[in-house]
Amino acid sequence: MSNGPTYGFDTLQIHAGARPDPATGARQTPIYQTTAYVFRDADHAAALFNLQEVGYIYSRLTNPTVAVLQERVATLEGGVGAVCCSSGHAAQIMALFPLMGPGCNVVASTRLYGGTVTQFTQTIKRFGWSAKFVDTDDLDAVKAAIDDNTRAVFCESIANPGGYVTDIRALADIADAADIPVIVDNTSATPYLCRPIEQGATLVVHSTTKYLTGNGTVTGGCIVDSGKFDWSASDKFPSLSTPEPAYHGLKFHETFGPLAFTFHGIAVGLRDLGMTMNPQAAHYTLLGIETLSLRMQRHVENAEKIAAWLETDDRVEYVTYAGLPSSPYQERAKQHYPKGAGALFTFAVKGGYEACVKLVNALEIFSHVANLGDARSLIIHSASTTHRQLTAEQQEAAGASPNVVRVSIGIEDADDLIADLDQALAKACA
Ligand SMILES: *Cc1c(COP(=O)(O)O)cnc(C)c1O
């Protein structure tokens, strides 16, 4: 189908990017389990390799099943193009790769997925890149952190682990004034709850491992480009604005216009970094996305009920859910996330570390896992797992104090989830 702007989200989440298979008429998107594609003739091959014609060469670069997913996520996010890759962490590196160079930095929110904090504080240093962490609610601090070597501002829409909601528009205004892009990790919100590009984001990254797939089966990532950034306006982004030696001096921005970032992501990023999504993973994620809006509605409905129940419970000290009337983020959530504040939040248990450990052991429906965004309800006690190497101060700053657990509320019966938390809290606080 053509992706007319008139189609609604529920229609696009099923149809965008897909068409009956031209070879067989197969209605569901086939898994193109192939490494390579036969060229029509030598001229066709040459045109493909010169980027003069778009087509399939080799599945490290492009694959028809993955291409459907790319078009679907780009459409749902309101972007011009997308590149899928092997994981959410791969998507983050792939998003930064064309922007950064040795000595460059990214200004990043302090409230991020734990793995992203590690990637940004440790691993990117090996490339000569660095991250400056700031509280993105403090807009003056964001402005002050941006310097001549800053190449992007990075945040999560609904942020880990507390489920706080970010004012993307405010960050975009600051980044626009500094001529740098804003990258939003929209994993926890999904395009159903938040469309960062409409709020001024340049690039959106996803761990498709989470809600987009929705059932904890495959890892994957995606980068969506708004197509709105002028990469040639300054000399800050030479990978996109100056001649590329590996393609006979082609300039990506001049040649591909709004699709420059997407083409570069495939033609240079996937070609040379090789963080490719496989067609099986794309297939599972396409199946998941077909029901995204239905699942997100239930995730939010359940999270609202459970957060409200926990907040009134004597054994619970506080609940961080931005969808609660008591949350300091409630107004921002209503304004920027009108369909709900997601299904990820933390709560503090009065019995402290010991009680949290007992709680995760006693739960029967909730699974104790290092994951989020599954149809199943998940819980993790960060202080004894993902954040156990950190000092007490670092745990506190990360929202992972010893008395805090993080939950990812699934789509089971809310009453069953509440009963499960009730019995486990009874054991934890006995
Ligand atoms: C899981 C996650 C990531 C990393 O994604 P992987 O697919 O595990 O590599 C990044 N950001 C957020 C918000 C996540 O939840």
The ligand as a MOL file (V3000), in Angstrom:
LIG
                    3D

  0  0  0     0  0            999 V3000
M  V30 BEGIN CTAB
M  V30 COUNTS 15 15 0 0 0
M  V30 BEGIN ATOM
M  V30 1 C 17.3910 -2.4270 26.0060 0
M  V30 2 C 17.6380 -1.0050 25.7620 0
M  V30 3 C 18.7390 -0.5730 25.0200 0
M  V30 4 C 19.7370 -1.5400 24.4430 0
M  V30 5 O 19.1200 -2.3700 23.4980 0
M  V30 6 P 19.6290 -3.8580 23.1660 0
M  V30 7 O 18.6630 -4.3010 22.1210 0
M  V30 8 O 19.5630 -4.6390 24.4250 0
M  V30 9 O 21.0300 -3.7010 22.6750 0
M  V30 10 C 18.9020 0.7730 24.8100 0
M  V30 11 N 18.0400 1.6680 25.3260 0
M  V30 12 C 16.9640 1.2940 26.0500 0
M  V30 13 C 16.0430 2.3280 26.5840 0
M  V30 14 C 16.7330 -0.0500 26.2920 0
M  V30 15 O 15.6670 -0.4150 27.0170 0
M  V30 END ATOM
M  V30 BEGIN BOND
M  V30 1 1 1 2
M  V30 2 1 2 3
M  V30 3 2 2 14
M  V30 4 1 3 4
M  V30 5 2 3 10
M  V30 6 1 4 5
M  V30 7 1 5 6
M  V30 8 2 6 7
M  V30 9 1 6 8
M  V30 10 1 6 9
M  V30 11 1 10 11
M  V30 12 2 11 12
M  V30 13 1 12 13
M  V30 14 1 12 14
M  V30 15 1 14 15
M  V30 END BOND
M  V30 END CTAB
M  END
